[in-house]
Amino acid sequence: MTEERQTSTGRRNFIKSTAALGAVSLSAGWEAEALPLSGRKLKIGAIGNGEYSFMTYCWSDIIEPDKEPNSKRGTLGTPFLNMDITHVWDVNPEAAEKFAARMDATAVKHYDDMVGKVDGIIFGGFYEVPWQHKLARPYIEAGIPVYLSKPFAYRLRDIDEVLDLAAKHNTPILATTKHEHYNEAPALKAKLKNIGTIQSVQATCWTRDYAIHFHTKYMLLKIFGYDIDKVSVITDKDTGNKYLQDTTLYKGWDGQPPFICSLHGVINSDSFSVTIYGSENTVSASMLRSPDWKDSLLFRYVPQLIEMQRTFEGNLYEPLDNIRRKTQIFLAGYYSFLERGGAPVSLDEVPVDWSPPHPKPNWVNESIF
């Protein structure tokens, strides 16, 4: 075992034990150390609200629909949450000013200028992800809960840095995709006890992009767990592809032998579909895409934002080691595609410093750090 892997393993043991305590009881030190709430709305800082940002076209419609009276895509018309976007930062100052004006918020000059002014940070952009571990550092160190934009990190070493900081400073971190919060995940998991042994799983995800829109992958982990042997990704290219198949070999558990899950990226009327074939029964679930954007906001985005708010209130959604595992599984698929021609890859085969190409290599100017 190399020195790098020994160090990484040591960090993982520390995080796992700390996260397990936090998942059991928030009184063990997982309250955020941000501003006192005292009945007011949570003050939220938004990072990444310009190009390719989920904050600008869906999340803000839900968090503050009253600030979006002329939204072309429509809003829910009433606030569901107790959050207020008060501060904004983006790599493009003009984009930050534009979004801040919409939200009646303050655009800050530096990425860390919101420390001490907000109760939580939402990373809403895709292009910032390779630098997310650096952008989030001052907030995690200050005990301010953070939502990390997917796919969370482009190197294992980077996600390790984030999780180590979170464990050290008792800062709740949320790193999820919207499908993880759908009620179909626990519903399908509950049905596993009535289908006998799992023989195979077939699923689809509405996407042409592996890195950003492969939501169903993480939903399946909520159903079947994180104990995975190998991952294979076969595609023509990672974004804008013509075909995409993600094949995962689950190790199984007591009474359940290993089984394969095949996930296909498709463009059809379903947001997702999952079919689980068992020796005694078959169960399935899917979500149709509604032509009404308000339906999409309500059913596809609100559940995740509710968990963001709970995180900003000091709650830990899941053990930190799950976040590391999700990142490792994502990178193993990328490694399979880029380095092995789609051949199955064990999770531990991905070096801690390996990274797929960044979608926008120079998106963040390193001099700001």
C-alpha positions in Angstrom: 0.0 0.0 0.0 1.4 3.4 -1.0 1.8 6.2 1.5 -0.9 8.2 -0.3 -3.4 5.4 0.2 -2.5 4.9 3.8 -3.1 8.6 4.5 -6.4 8.5 2.7 -7.6 5.4 4.5 -6.7 7.0 7.8 -8.8 10.0 7.0 -11.7 7.8 6.0 -11.7 6.0 9.3 -11.7 9.3 11.2 -14.6 10.7 9.1 -16.6 7.5 9.3 -16.5 7.4 13.0 -17.3 11.0 13.4 -20.1 11.0 10.8 -21.7 8.0 12.5 -21.9 9.9 15.8 -23.4 12.9 13.9 -26.0 10.8 12.2 -27.2 9.4 15.6 -27.5 12.7 17.5 -27.0 16.3 16.5 -26.4 17.0 20.2 -23.0 15.4 19.7 -21.8 18.6 18.1 -23.3 18.9 14.6 -25.1 22.2 15.1 -23.9 24.9 12.8 -22.1 27.8 14.4 -23.6 30.5 12.1 -25.8 33.4 13.1 -28.5 32.8 15.7 -31.9 32.1 14.1 -34.5 33.4 16.7 -37.5 32.9 14.5 -36.2 34.6 11.4 -35.6 33.3 7.9 -32.3 31.5 7.2 -29.8 33.7 5.4 -28.4 31.9 2.4 -25.3 32.6 0.3 -25.4 31.5 -3.3 -22.2 30.6 -5.1 -22.3 29.9 -8.8 -25.4 31.7 -10.1 -24.3 32.6 -13.6 -23.7 30.2 -16.5 -25.0 26.6 -16.0 -26.4 27.1 -12.6 -29.4 25.4 -11.0 -29.9 28.3 -8.7 -30.9 30.7 -11.4 -33.5 28.6 -13.2 -35.2 26.4 -10.7 -34.0 26.6 -7.0 -34.6 30.4 -6.7 -38.1 30.0 -8.1 -38.9 27.8 -5.0 -36.8 29.5 -2.3 -38.2 32.9 -3.1 -41.0 32.8 -5.6 -42.2 36.3 -4.6 -38.9 37.6 -6.0 -39.7 36.0 -9.4 -43.0 37.7 -10.5 -42.1 37.7 -14.2 -40.4 34.4 -14.5 -41.0 32.9 -17.9 -40.9 29.4 -16.6 -43.4 30.1 -13.8 -43.2 29.7 -10.0 -45.1 27.9 -7.3 -46.7 31.2 -6.4 -46.1 30.7 -2.6 -43.0 30.2 -0.5 -42.5 26.6 0.8 -39.3 27.3 2.7 -37.9 29.5 5.4 -34.9 30.7 3.5 -33.8 34.0 2.1 -31.0 34.4 -0.5 -29.2 37.4 1.0 -25.7 37.2 -0.5 -24.3 36.2 -3.9 -21.0 35.4 -5.5 -20.0 34.3 -9.0 -16.8 34.1 -11.0 -18.5 36.6 -13.3 -19.3 39.8 -11.3 -21.9 40.9 -13.8 -23.8 37.6 -13.4 -23.6 38.0 -9.6 -25.0 41.5 -9.8 -27.8 40.4 -12.1 -28.9 37.6 -9.9 -28.5 39.6 -6.8 -30.8 42.3 -8.2 -33.4 39.6 -8.9 -33.2 38.3 -5.4 -32.9 41.7 -3.7 -29.6 40.4 -2.3 -26.0 41.7 -2.0 -23.4 40.7 -4.5 -20.0 40.3 -2.8 -16.6 40.9 -4.4 -14.7 37.9 -3.0 -15.9 34.3 -2.6 -15.3 34.2 1.1 -16.9 37.6 1.9 -20.1 35.8 3.1 -18.5 34.3 6.2 -20.3 35.5 9.3 -23.2 36.9 7.3 -25.1 33.7 6.2 -26.5 30.5 7.8 -25.8 28.3 4.8 -24.1 28.2 1.4 -25.6 26.7 -1.7 -23.3 25.9 -4.6 -25.6 26.0 -7.6 -23.2 25.9 -10.6 -21.6 23.0 -12.5 -18.5 24.6 -13.8 -17.2 25.5 -10.3 -17.2 21.9 -9.1 -13.5 21.2 -9.6 -12.7 24.1 -7.3 -15.5 23.5 -4.9 -13.2 22.1 -2.2 -11.3 25.4 -2.1 -14.4 27.7 -2.4 -16.1 25.9 0.4 -13.2 25.8 2.8 -13.7 29.1 4.6 -17.4 28.3 5.2 -16.8 24.8 6.5 -14.0 26.1 8.8 -16.5 28.7 10.2 -19.1 26.0 10.9 -21.5 27.2 8.1 -23.3 24.3 6.6 -22.8 23.8 2.8 -24.6 22.2 -0.1 -22.1 20.9 -2.6 -23.1 20.9 -6.3 -22.9 17.6 -8.1 -20.7 15.7 -9.0 -19.2 17.0 -5.7 -15.5 16.7 -6.7 -13.3 15.8 -9.6 -10.6 14.1 -7.5 -10.9 11.8 -4.4 -8.3 13.9 -2.7 -10.5 17.0 -3.1 -13.6 15.4 -1.6 -11.4 14.0 1.2 -10.3 17.6 2.0 -13.9 18.7 2.3 -15.0 15.8 4.4 -12.0 16.0 6.7 -12.8 19.7 7.3 -16.4 19.0 7.9 -15.5 16.3 10.5 -13.0 18.5 12.2 -15.3 21.5 12.5 -18.6 19.7 13.0 -20.1 21.3 9.9 -23.1 19.6 8.2 -22.5 19.0 4.5 -25.1 18.0 2.0 -24.0 16.5 -1.3 -27.0 14.9 -3.2 -28.9 14.9 -6.4 -32.6 15.5 -6.6 -33.5 11.8 -7.3 -32.0 10.8 -3.9 -34.9 12.7 -2.2 -37.8 11.2 -4.1 -40.2 9.0 -2.2 -39.8 6.2 -4.8 -36.3 5.4 -3.3 -37.5 4.3 0.2 -40.7 2.9 -1.3 -38.7 0.6 -3.7 -36.2 -0.3 -0.9 -39.1 -1.4 1.3 -40.4 -3.7 -1.4 -37.2 -5.6 -1.7 -38.2 -7.8 1.1 -41.1 -9.2 -1.0 -39.3 -10.0 -4.2 -37.0 -12.8 -3.2 -33.4 -12.5 -4.4 -32.6 -9.7 -6.8 -31.7 -11.1 -10.2 -31.1 -7.9 -12.1 -32.0 -4.2 -12.1 -32.7 -2.1 -15.2 -33.0 1.7 -15.0 -33.1 4.8 -17.2 -32.2 8.4 -16.6 -33.3 11.3 -18.7 -29.9 12.7 -19.7 -27.2 13.0 -22.4 -24.6 13.9 -19.8 -22.7 11.6 -17.4 -21.2 14.2 -15.2 -24.1 16.4 -14.3 -27.5 14.9 -15.1 -27.0 11.3 -14.1 -29.3 11.6 -11.1 -30.7 8.1 -11.1 -27.3 6.6 -10.3 -27.4 8.1 -6.8 -31.1 7.2 -6.3 -30.1 3.5 -6.9 -27.5 3.8 -4.2 -30.2 4.9 -1.8 -32.1 1.8 -2.6 -29.4 -0.9 -2.8 -26.6 0.6 -0.6 -23.0 1.7 -1.3 -21.2 -1.7 -1.2 -20.2 -1.9 -4.8 -17.6 -4.1 -6.4 -17.1 -2.6 -9.9 -18.4 0.1 -12.3 -18.4 0.3 -16.1 -19.4 3.2 -18.3 -19.7 2.8 -22.0 -20.5 5.9 -24.0 -19.3 7.8 -27.0 -18.5 11.0 -25.0 -19.3 12.2 -21.5 -21.5 15.1 -22.4 -23.9 15.4 -25.4 -23.5 11.7 -26.0 -25.5 9.5 -28.4 -25.5 6.5 -26.0 -24.6 5.9 -22.4 -24.7 2.7 -20.3 -23.6 2.6 -16.7 -23.2 -1.0 -15.3 -22.7 -1.5 -11.6 -21.9 -4.8 -9.9 -23.3 -4.8 -6.3 -21.5 -7.1 -3.9 -24.8 -8.3 -2.4 -25.5 -9.1 1.3 -26.7 -11.9 3.5 -29.1 -14.0 1.5 -28.6 -11.8 -1.6 -25.9 -12.8 -4.1 -24.1 -10.2 -6.2 -26.2 -8.6 -8.9 -25.9 -6.2 -11.8 -27.7 -2.9 -12.3 -27.8 -1.4 -15.8 -28.6 2.3 -16.1 -29.1 3.9 -19.5 -29.1 7.5 -20.4 -32.1 8.2 -22.6 -34.2 11.1 -23.8 -37.9 10.1 -23.3 -41.0 11.1 -21.4 -39.7 9.7 -18.1 -37.5 11.6 -15.6 -36.4 8.1 -14.5 -37.5 4.5 -14.5 -36.4 1.6 -12.3 -37.4 -2.1 -12.7 -36.1 -4.6 -10.1 -36.4 -8.3 -11.2 -36.6 -10.7 -8.3 -36.9 -14.5 -8.0 -40.4 -14.1 -6.7 -41.7 -10.8 -7.9 -40.9 -7.7 -10.1 -41.3 -4.2 -8.9 -40.9 -0.9 -10.8 -41.3 2.8 -10.5 -41.0 5.8 -12.9 -41.7 9.6 -13.0 -43.2 11.2 -16.0 -42.0 14.6 -17.0 -44.9 17.0 -16.8 -45.5 19.7 -19.5 -46.2 22.2 -16.6 -43.0 23.6 -15.2 -44.7 24.2 -11.8 -45.2 20.5 -11.5 -41.5 20.0 -12.1 -40.6 22.5 -9.4 -42.9 21.0 -6.9 -42.3 17.3 -7.4 -38.7 17.2 -8.8 -36.9 20.0 -6.9 -38.8 20.8 -3.6 -37.8 17.6 -1.8 -34.1 18.3 -2.2 -34.4 21.9 -1.1 -36.3 20.8 2.0 -33.2 18.8 2.9 -31.0 21.8 2.1 -32.9 23.8 4.7 -32.7 21.0 7.3 -28.9 20.9 6.7 -28.7 24.7 7.2 -30.6 24.2 10.5 -27.8 22.0 11.7 -28.9 18.5 10.6 -26.7 15.9 9.0 -28.5 14.2 6.2 -26.3 11.2 5.9 -22.9 9.9 7.2 -20.0 11.8 5.5 -18.6 8.5 4.3 -21.6 8.2 2.0 -20.5 11.4 0.2 -17.0 10.0 -0.3 -18.5 6.7 -1.6 -20.7 8.5 -4.1 -17.8 10.5 -5.4 -15.7 7.4 -5.7 -18.4 5.6 -7.6 -18.8 8.5 -10.0 -15.1 8.8 -10.6 -14.8 5.0 -11.1 -17.3 5.3 -14.0 -15.4 8.1 -15.5 -12.1 6.2 -15.1 -13.7 3.2 -16.8 -14.7 5.3 -19.8 -11.6 7.3 -20.2 -8.8 4.9 -19.1 -10.2 1.4 -19.6 -12.4 1.7 -22.7 -15.6 0.9 -20.7 -14.1 -2.2 -18.9 -15.3 -2.7 -15.3 -13.2 -0.9 -12.7 -13.0 -1.6 -9.0 -13.5 1.5 -6.8 -10.0 1.3 -5.3 -8.4 1.3 -8.8 -9.0 5.1 -9.1 -5.9 7.0 -7.9 -6.7 9.7 -5.3 -5.2 12.4 -7.6 -6.7 11.2 -10.9 -9.2 13.6 -12.5 -11.3 13.6 -15.6 -11.0 16.7 -17.7 -12.7 19.8 -16.2 -15.6 21.0 -18.2 -14.2 24.5 -18.1 -10.5 24.2 -17.2 -9.9 27.9 -16.5 -13.4 28.7 -15.1 -12.0 29.8 -11.7 -8.9 31.9 -11.5 -6.6 30.2 -9.0 -5.2 33.5 -7.9 -8.4 34.2 -5.8 -7.2 31.5 -3.3 
